[in-house]
Amino acid sequence: MKLDLCLQLQVFERDSMEVSSQLELLSEELQHMEMVTDGSKAEQLLQIHNESVMHVQNCTYEVLQRGQELAQVGKLKQAIHI
């Protein structure tokens, strides 16, 4: 059980780092984006951006949910050992 929890924490850490990297990449893309005057090109870029943001948001929520679940397991384990 303890080994399983350690493995789950490692997976959570990896997923957290991945989401953090995705957020940094998205931020860098926004900072280096050119101004577009063509309406259809702007709409296309906006659609791509919105899809990227939605993906990162979904990943973030999944990682947060998993972190909360692991925190609850940790609290339960502490309560059992006290």
Biopython code that builds the backbone (N, CA, C, O; Angstrom):
import numpy as np
from Bio.PDB.StructureBuilder import StructureBuilder

atoms = [
    (1, "MET", "N", (0.823, -1.200, 0.000)),
    (1, "MET", "CA", (0.000, 0.000, 0.000)),
    (1, "MET", "C", (0.868, 1.265, 0.000)),
    (1, "MET", "O", (0.584, 2.227, -0.715)),
    (2, "LYS", "N", (1.927, 1.246, 0.812)),
    (2, "LYS", "CA", (2.813, 2.403, 0.887)),
    (2, "LYS", "C", (3.539, 2.614, -0.446)),
    (2, "LYS", "O", (3.703, 3.746, -0.902)),
    (3, "LEU", "N", (3.970, 1.510, -1.062)),
    (3, "LEU", "CA", (4.637, 1.582, -2.353)),
    (3, "LEU", "C", (3.695, 2.121, -3.423)),
    (3, "LEU", "O", (4.095, 2.912, -4.277)),
    (4, "ASP", "N", (2.448, 1.688, -3.367)),
    (4, "ASP", "CA", (1.440, 2.162, -4.318)),
    (4, "ASP", "C", (1.227, 3.670, -4.173)),
    (4, "ASP", "O", (1.120, 4.382, -5.172)),
    (5, "LEU", "N", (1.167, 4.149, -2.948)),
    (5, "LEU", "CA", (0.993, 5.584, -2.712)),
    (5, "LEU", "C", (2.199, 6.369, -3.222)),
    (5, "LEU", "O", (2.042, 7.442, -3.805)),
    (6, "CYS", "N", (3.398, 5.840, -3.002)),
    (6, "CYS", "CA", (4.608, 6.508, -3.507)),
    (6, "CYS", "C", (4.582, 6.580, -5.029)),
    (6, "CYS", "O", (4.944, 7.604, -5.607)),
    (7, "LEU", "N", (4.158, 5.508, -5.678)),
    (7, "LEU", "CA", (4.063, 5.494, -7.137)),
    (7, "LEU", "C", (3.034, 6.521, -7.616)),
    (7, "LEU", "O", (3.274, 7.245, -8.582)),
    (8, "GLN", "N", (1.897, 6.576, -6.938)),
    (8, "GLN", "CA", (0.867, 7.551, -7.304)),
    (8, "GLN", "C", (1.378, 8.990, -7.128)),
    (8, "GLN", "O", (1.070, 9.866, -7.937)),
    (9, "LEU", "N", (2.146, 9.220, -6.085)),
    (9, "LEU", "CA", (2.719, 10.556, -5.865)),
    (9, "LEU", "C", (3.732, 10.914, -6.951)),
    (9, "LEU", "O", (3.814, 12.070, -7.367)),
    (10, "GLN", "N", (4.497, 9.935, -7.406)),
    (10, "GLN", "CA", (5.453, 10.191, -8.484)),
    (10, "GLN", "C", (4.727, 10.518, -9.788)),
    (10, "GLN", "O", (5.144, 11.408, -10.529)),
    (11, "VAL", "N", (3.647, 9.800, -10.064)),
    (11, "VAL", "CA", (2.855, 10.067, -11.266)),
    (11, "VAL", "C", (2.232, 11.458, -11.164)),
    (11, "VAL", "O", (2.200, 12.199, -12.146)),
    (12, "PHE", "N", (1.738, 11.812, -9.978)),
    (12, "PHE", "CA", (1.168, 13.140, -9.757)),
    (12, "PHE", "C", (2.226, 14.221, -9.985)),
    (12, "PHE", "O", (1.955, 15.238, -10.623)),
    (13, "GLU", "N", (3.431, 13.995, -9.462)),
    (13, "GLU", "CA", (4.510, 14.964, -9.643)),
    (13, "GLU", "C", (4.843, 15.131, -11.124)),
    (13, "GLU", "O", (5.013, 16.253, -11.602)),
    (14, "ARG", "N", (4.934, 14.025, -11.845)),
    (14, "ARG", "CA", (5.233, 14.081, -13.278)),
    (14, "ARG", "C", (4.147, 14.837, -14.032)),
    (14, "ARG", "O", (4.440, 15.689, -14.871)),
    (15, "ASP", "N", (2.884, 14.518, -13.726)),
    (15, "ASP", "CA", (1.764, 15.191, -14.385)),
    (15, "ASP", "C", (1.730, 16.676, -14.054)),
    (15, "ASP", "O", (1.419, 17.500, -14.914)),
    (16, "SER", "N", (2.047, 17.016, -12.815)),
    (16, "SER", "CA", (2.081, 18.427, -12.403)),
    (16, "SER", "C", (3.148, 19.189, -13.167)),
    (16, "SER", "O", (2.923, 20.315, -13.612)),
    (17, "MET", "N", (4.306, 18.571, -13.316)),
    (17, "MET", "CA", (5.396, 19.217, -14.055)),
    (17, "MET", "C", (5.018, 19.381, -15.531)),
    (17, "MET", "O", (5.354, 20.389, -16.153)),
    (18, "GLU", "N", (4.330, 18.404, -16.078)),
    (18, "GLU", "CA", (3.907, 18.482, -17.474)),
    (18, "GLU", "C", (2.918, 19.627, -17.681)),
    (18, "GLU", "O", (3.035, 20.381, -18.647)),
    (19, "VAL", "N", (1.948, 19.760, -16.781)),
    (19, "VAL", "CA", (0.974, 20.843, -16.884)),
    (19, "VAL", "C", (1.671, 22.193, -16.718)),
    (19, "VAL", "O", (1.362, 23.151, -17.427)),
    (20, "SER", "N", (2.597, 22.259, -15.794)),
    (20, "SER", "CA", (3.357, 23.498, -15.596)),
    (20, "SER", "C", (4.112, 23.877, -16.873)),
    (20, "SER", "O", (4.142, 25.047, -17.255)),
    (21, "SER", "N", (4.711, 22.899, -17.522)),
    (21, "SER", "CA", (5.431, 23.150, -18.778)),
    (21, "SER", "C", (4.467, 23.620, -19.873)),
    (21, "SER", "O", (4.796, 24.510, -20.657)),
    (22, "GLN", "N", (3.286, 23.019, -19.919)),
    (22, "GLN", "CA", (2.286, 23.427, -20.907)),
    (22, "GLN", "C", (1.854, 24.876, -20.682)),
    (22, "GLN", "O", (1.671, 25.629, -21.638)),
    (23, "LEU", "N", (1.692, 25.261, -19.419)),
    (23, "LEU", "CA", (1.319, 26.642, -19.101)),
    (23, "LEU", "C", (2.421, 27.616, -19.514)),
    (23, "LEU", "O", (2.137, 28.684, -20.056)),
    (24, "GLU", "N", (3.664, 27.253, -19.260)),
    (24, "GLU", "CA", (4.786, 28.104, -19.654)),
    (24, "GLU", "C", (4.852, 28.244, -21.172)),
    (24, "GLU", "O", (5.078, 29.340, -21.686)),
    (25, "LEU", "N", (4.657, 27.150, -21.881)),
    (25, "LEU", "CA", (4.688, 27.175, -23.339)),
    (25, "LEU", "C", (3.572, 28.056, -23.892)),
    (25, "LEU", "O", (3.790, 28.839, -24.817)),
    (26, "LEU", "N", (2.391, 27.925, -23.327)),
    (26, "LEU", "CA", (1.260, 28.744, -23.754)),
    (26, "LEU", "C", (1.538, 30.224, -23.507)),
    (26, "LEU", "O", (1.218, 31.070, -24.342)),
    (27, "SER", "N", (2.126, 30.526, -22.373)),
    (27, "SER", "CA", (2.476, 31.908, -22.049)),
    (27, "SER", "C", (3.505, 32.468, -23.035)),
    (27, "SER", "O", (3.378, 33.603, -23.494)),
    (28, "GLU", "N", (4.517, 31.668, -23.355)),
    (28, "GLU", "CA", (5.536, 32.109, -24.307)),
    (28, "GLU", "C", (4.930, 32.344, -25.688)),
    (28, "GLU", "O", (5.277, 33.313, -26.365)),
    (29, "GLU", "N", (4.022, 31.456, -26.107)),
    (29, "GLU", "CA", (3.371, 31.624, -27.403)),
    (29, "GLU", "C", (2.592, 32.931, -27.460)),
    (29, "GLU", "O", (2.598, 33.616, -28.483)),
    (30, "LEU", "N", (1.925, 33.275, -26.369)),
    (30, "LEU", "CA", (1.157, 34.521, -26.335)),
    (30, "LEU", "C", (2.071, 35.741, -26.405)),
    (30, "LEU", "O", (1.742, 36.730, -27.060)),
    (31, "GLN", "N", (3.201, 35.671, -25.738)),
    (31, "GLN", "CA", (4.132, 36.803, -25.725)),
    (31, "GLN", "C", (4.768, 37.045, -27.079)),
    (31, "GLN", "O", (5.127, 38.178, -27.401)),
    (32, "HIS", "N", (4.913, 35.988, -27.882)),
    (32, "HIS", "CA", (5.590, 36.118, -29.166)),
    (32, "HIS", "C", (4.636, 36.120, -30.357)),
    (32, "HIS", "O", (5.068, 36.034, -31.506)),
    (33, "MET", "N", (3.362, 36.216, -30.083)),
    (33, "MET", "CA", (2.376, 36.198, -31.155)),
    (33, "MET", "C", (2.356, 37.542, -31.884)),
    (33, "MET", "O", (2.379, 38.606, -31.265)),
    (34, "GLU", "N", (2.315, 37.467, -33.194)),
    (34, "GLU", "CA", (2.271, 38.674, -34.013)),
    (34, "GLU", "C", (0.842, 39.203, -34.082)),
    (34, "GLU", "O", (-0.127, 38.456, -33.950)),
    (35, "MET", "N", (0.743, 40.496, -34.291)),
    (35, "MET", "CA", (-0.573, 41.097, -34.523)),
    (35, "MET", "C", (-1.011, 40.723, -35.934)),
    (35, "MET", "O", (-0.237, 40.816, -36.887)),
    (36, "VAL", "N", (-2.249, 40.303, -36.045)),
    (36, "VAL", "CA", (-2.788, 39.873, -37.333)),
    (36, "VAL", "C", (-3.906, 40.828, -37.730)),
    (36, "VAL", "O", (-4.786, 41.133, -36.926)),
    (37, "THR", "N", (-3.867, 41.292, -38.961)),
    (37, "THR", "CA", (-4.901, 42.220, -39.440)),
    (37, "THR", "C", (-5.958, 41.510, -40.282)),
    (37, "THR", "O", (-7.061, 42.023, -40.466)),
    (38, "ASP", "N", (-5.616, 40.338, -40.786)),
    (38, "ASP", "CA", (-6.566, 39.561, -41.583)),
    (38, "ASP", "C", (-7.577, 38.904, -40.649)),
    (38, "ASP", "O", (-7.205, 38.126, -39.770)),
    (39, "GLY", "N", (-8.855, 39.221, -40.843)),
    (39, "GLY", "CA", (-9.915, 38.728, -39.954)),
    (39, "GLY", "C", (-10.007, 37.216, -39.900)),
    (39, "GLY", "O", (-10.143, 36.648, -38.816)),
    (40, "SER", "N", (-9.938, 36.552, -41.040)),
    (40, "SER", "CA", (-10.072, 35.093, -41.041)),
    (40, "SER", "C", (-8.862, 34.427, -40.385)),
    (40, "SER", "O", (-9.009, 33.422, -39.688)),
    (41, "LYS", "N", (-7.688, 34.972, -40.602)),
    (41, "LYS", "CA", (-6.480, 34.443, -39.964)),
    (41, "LYS", "C", (-6.555, 34.653, -38.454)),
    (41, "LYS", "O", (-6.171, 33.775, -37.682)),
    (42, "ALA", "N", (-7.048, 35.814, -38.037)),
    (42, "ALA", "CA", (-7.192, 36.104, -36.608)),
    (42, "ALA", "C", (-8.173, 35.129, -35.967)),
    (42, "ALA", "O", (-7.928, 34.643, -34.862)),
    (43, "GLU", "N", (-9.274, 34.839, -36.643)),
    (43, "GLU", "CA", (-10.256, 33.890, -36.101)),
    (43, "GLU", "C", (-9.668, 32.496, -35.991)),
    (43, "GLU", "O", (-9.916, 31.778, -35.022)),
    (44, "GLN", "N", (-8.887, 32.120, -36.993)),
    (44, "GLN", "CA", (-8.250, 30.807, -36.975)),
    (44, "GLN", "C", (-7.273, 30.708, -35.803)),
    (44, "GLN", "O", (-7.262, 29.711, -35.081)),
    (45, "LEU", "N", (-6.454, 31.744, -35.619)),
    (45, "LEU", "CA", (-5.502, 31.756, -34.505)),
    (45, "LEU", "C", (-6.218, 31.755, -33.152)),
    (45, "LEU", "O", (-5.777, 31.107, -32.203)),
    (46, "LEU", "N", (-7.318, 32.483, -33.082)),
    (46, "LEU", "CA", (-8.097, 32.512, -31.843)),
    (46, "LEU", "C", (-8.667, 31.131, -31.528)),
    (46, "LEU", "O", (-8.656, 30.701, -30.374)),
    (47, "GLN", "N", (-9.158, 30.446, -32.538)),
    (47, "GLN", "CA", (-9.703, 29.098, -32.344)),
    (47, "GLN", "C", (-8.617, 28.145, -31.841)),
    (47, "GLN", "O", (-8.843, 27.369, -30.913)),
    (48, "ILE", "N", (-7.438, 28.211, -32.461)),
    (48, "ILE", "CA", (-6.321, 27.365, -32.034)),
    (48, "ILE", "C", (-5.927, 27.691, -30.601)),
    (48, "ILE", "O", (-5.684, 26.794, -29.794)),
    (49, "HIS", "N", (-5.867, 28.974, -30.292)),
    (49, "HIS", "CA", (-5.521, 29.403, -28.932)),
    (49, "HIS", "C", (-6.554, 28.889, -27.922)),
    (49, "HIS", "O", (-6.192, 28.350, -26.876)),
    (50, "ASN", "N", (-7.833, 29.059, -28.242)),
    (50, "ASN", "CA", (-8.888, 28.620, -27.328)),
    (50, "ASN", "C", (-8.836, 27.111, -27.091)),
    (50, "ASN", "O", (-9.063, 26.646, -25.974)),
    (51, "GLU", "N", (-8.541, 26.357, -28.136)),
    (51, "GLU", "CA", (-8.421, 24.905, -27.980)),
    (51, "GLU", "C", (-7.236, 24.552, -27.084)),
    (51, "GLU", "O", (-7.328, 23.650, -26.252)),
    (52, "SER", "N", (-6.129, 25.263, -27.256)),
    (52, "SER", "CA", (-4.952, 25.025, -26.417)),
    (52, "SER", "C", (-5.241, 25.356, -24.954)),
    (52, "SER", "O", (-4.868, 24.603, -24.054)),
    (53, "VAL", "N", (-5.906, 26.482, -24.725)),
    (53, "VAL", "CA", (-6.258, 26.880, -23.364)),
    (53, "VAL", "C", (-7.195, 25.856, -22.736)),
    (53, "VAL", "O", (-7.024, 25.492, -21.572)),
    (54, "MET", "N", (-8.177, 25.391, -23.489)),
    (54, "MET", "CA", (-9.121, 24.410, -22.959)),
    (54, "MET", "C", (-8.404, 23.109, -22.598)),
    (54, "MET", "O", (-8.704, 22.490, -21.577)),
    (55, "HIS", "N", (-7.460, 22.703, -23.437)),
    (55, "HIS", "CA", (-6.699, 21.486, -23.153)),
    (55, "HIS", "C", (-5.894, 21.639, -21.859)),
    (55, "HIS", "O", (-5.907, 20.755, -21.003)),
    (56, "VAL", "N", (-5.200, 22.763, -21.727)),
    (56, "VAL", "CA", (-4.390, 23.003, -20.525)),
    (56, "VAL", "C", (-5.286, 23.097, -19.288)),
    (56, "VAL", "O", (-4.932, 22.582, -18.228)),
    (57, "GLN", "N", (-6.437, 23.747, -19.416)),
    (57, "GLN", "CA", (-7.369, 23.832, -18.285)),
    (57, "GLN", "C", (-7.838, 22.442, -17.864)),
    (57, "GLN", "O", (-7.870, 22.134, -16.673)),
    (58, "ASN", "N", (-8.198, 21.613, -18.821)),
    (58, "ASN", "CA", (-8.654, 20.259, -18.501)),
    (58, "ASN", "C", (-7.549, 19.460, -17.807)),
    (58, "ASN", "O", (-7.802, 18.763, -16.824)),
    (59, "CYS", "N", (-6.340, 19.565, -18.320)),
    (59, "CYS", "CA", (-5.206, 18.872, -17.688)),
    (59, "CYS", "C", (-4.980, 19.381, -16.267)),
    (59, "CYS", "O", (-4.726, 18.600, -15.350)),
    (60, "THR", "N", (-5.076, 20.698, -16.095)),
    (60, "THR", "CA", (-4.882, 21.293, -14.774)),
    (60, "THR", "C", (-5.930, 20.795, -13.792)),
    (60, "THR", "O", (-5.600, 20.423, -12.666)),
    (61, "TYR", "N", (-7.190, 20.784, -14.209)),
    (61, "TYR", "CA", (-8.254, 20.302, -13.326)),
    (61, "TYR", "C", (-8.067, 18.835, -12.967)),
    (61, "TYR", "O", (-8.310, 18.439, -11.827)),
    (62, "GLU", "N", (-7.634, 18.020, -13.936)),
    (62, "GLU", "CA", (-7.405, 16.600, -13.661)),
    (62, "GLU", "C", (-6.288, 16.415, -12.647)),
    (62, "GLU", "O", (-6.402, 15.599, -11.733)),
    (63, "VAL", "N", (-5.202, 17.177, -12.809)),
    (63, "VAL", "CA", (-4.075, 17.073, -11.880)),
    (63, "VAL", "C", (-4.492, 17.567, -10.495)),
    (63, "VAL", "O", (-4.136, 16.953, -9.489)),
    (64, "LEU", "N", (-5.234, 18.656, -10.431)),
    (64, "LEU", "CA", (-5.711, 19.159, -9.135)),
    (64, "LEU", "C", (-6.609, 18.142, -8.444)),
    (64, "LEU", "O", (-6.485, 17.909, -7.242)),
    (65, "GLN", "N", (-7.507, 17.541, -9.205)),
    (65, "GLN", "CA", (-8.404, 16.526, -8.642)),
    (65, "GLN", "C", (-7.598, 15.356, -8.095)),
    (65, "GLN", "O", (-7.867, 14.864, -6.999)),
    (66, "ARG", "N", (-6.619, 14.918, -8.855)),
    (66, "ARG", "CA", (-5.779, 13.798, -8.408)),
    (66, "ARG", "C", (-4.991, 14.184, -7.158)),
    (66, "ARG", "O", (-4.839, 13.373, -6.245)),
    (67, "GLY", "N", (-4.497, 15.398, -7.114)),
    (67, "GLY", "CA", (-3.786, 15.869, -5.926)),
    (67, "GLY", "C", (-4.673, 15.888, -4.693)),
    (67, "GLY", "O", (-4.244, 15.511, -3.603)),
    (68, "GLN", "N", (-5.903, 16.325, -4.871)),
    (68, "GLN", "CA", (-6.848, 16.335, -3.751)),
    (68, "GLN", "C", (-7.157, 14.916, -3.279)),
    (68, "GLN", "O", (-7.269, 14.664, -2.080)),
    (69, "GLU", "N", (-7.292, 14.003, -4.221)),
    (69, "GLU", "CA", (-7.540, 12.604, -3.851)),
    (69, "GLU", "C", (-6.359, 12.034, -3.074)),
    (69, "GLU", "O", (-6.540, 11.345, -2.070)),
    (70, "LEU", "N", (-5.154, 12.327, -3.544)),
    (70, "LEU", "CA", (-3.967, 11.833, -2.842)),
    (70, "LEU", "C", (-3.827, 12.466, -1.463)),
    (70, "LEU", "O", (-3.394, 11.804, -0.521)),
    (71, "ALA", "N", (-4.186, 13.732, -1.336)),
    (71, "ALA", "CA", (-4.143, 14.395, -0.031)),
    (71, "ALA", "C", (-5.116, 13.729, 0.933)),
    (71, "ALA", "O", (-4.803, 13.543, 2.108)),
    (72, "GLN", "N", (-6.287, 13.374, 0.437)),
    (72, "GLN", "CA", (-7.274, 12.689, 1.280)),
    (72, "GLN", "C", (-6.759, 11.319, 1.727)),
    (72, "GLN", "O", (-6.948, 10.928, 2.879)),
    (73, "VAL", "N", (-6.112, 10.595, 0.817)),
    (73, "VAL", "CA", (-5.535, 9.298, 1.163)),
    (73, "VAL", "C", (-4.452, 9.482, 2.222)),
    (73, "VAL", "O", (-4.364, 8.702, 3.170)),
    (74, "GLY", "N", (-3.636, 10.509, 2.057)),
    (74, "GLY", "CA", (-2.584, 10.793, 3.032)),
    (74, "GLY", "C", (-3.148, 11.114, 4.405)),
    (74, "GLY", "O", (-2.630, 10.647, 5.420)),
    (75, "LYS", "N", (-4.214, 11.915, 4.438)),
    (75, "LYS", "CA", (-4.852, 12.249, 5.721)),
    (75, "LYS", "C", (-5.459, 11.006, 6.364)),
    (75, "LYS", "O", (-5.380, 10.824, 7.579)),
    (76, "LEU", "N", (-6.061, 10.156, 5.545)),
    (76, "LEU", "CA", (-6.668, 8.927, 6.045)),
    (76, "LEU", "C", (-5.591, 8.013, 6.628)),
    (76, "LEU", "O", (-5.784, 7.415, 7.686)),
    (77, "LYS", "N", (-4.461, 7.907, 5.936)),
    (77, "LYS", "CA", (-3.361, 7.070, 6.430)),
    (77, "LYS", "C", (-2.820, 7.618, 7.753)),
    (77, "LYS", "O", (-2.506, 6.848, 8.661)),
    (78, "GLN", "N", (-2.709, 8.958, 7.864)),
    (78, "GLN", "CA", (-2.229, 9.551, 9.123)),
    (78, "GLN", "C", (-3.218, 9.259, 10.252)),
    (78, "GLN", "O", (-2.809, 8.943, 11.369)),
    (79, "ALA", "N", (-4.499, 9.362, 9.968)),
    (79, "ALA", "CA", (-5.514, 9.117, 11.000)),
    (79, "ALA", "C", (-5.470, 7.661, 11.469)),
    (79, "ALA", "O", (-5.683, 7.381, 12.649)),
    (80, "ILE", "N", (-5.199, 6.751, 10.563)),
    (80, "ILE", "CA", (-5.141, 5.341, 10.925)),
    (80, "ILE", "C", (-3.924, 5.054, 11.802)),
    (80, "ILE", "O", (-4.000, 4.241, 12.723)),
    (81, "HIS", "N", (-2.813, 5.713, 11.522)),
    (81, "HIS", "CA", (-1.573, 5.455, 12.262)),
    (81, "HIS", "C", (-1.508, 6.176, 13.579)),
    (81, "HIS", "O", (-0.623, 5.886, 14.383)),
    (82, "ILE", "N", (-2.414, 7.114, 13.843)),
    (82, "ILE", "CA", (-2.388, 7.865, 15.116)),
    (82, "ILE", "C", (-3.036, 7.080, 16.208)),
    (82, "ILE", "O", (-3.109, 7.546, 17.345)),
]
sb = StructureBuilder()
sb.init_structure("model")
sb.init_model(0)
sb.init_chain("A")
sb.init_seg("    ")
for serial, (resi, resn, name, xyz) in enumerate(atoms, 1):
    if name == "N":
        sb.init_residue(resn, " ", resi, " ")
    sb.init_atom(name, np.array(xyz, "f"), 0.0, 1.0, " ", f" {name:<3s}", serial, name[0])
structure = sb.get_structure()
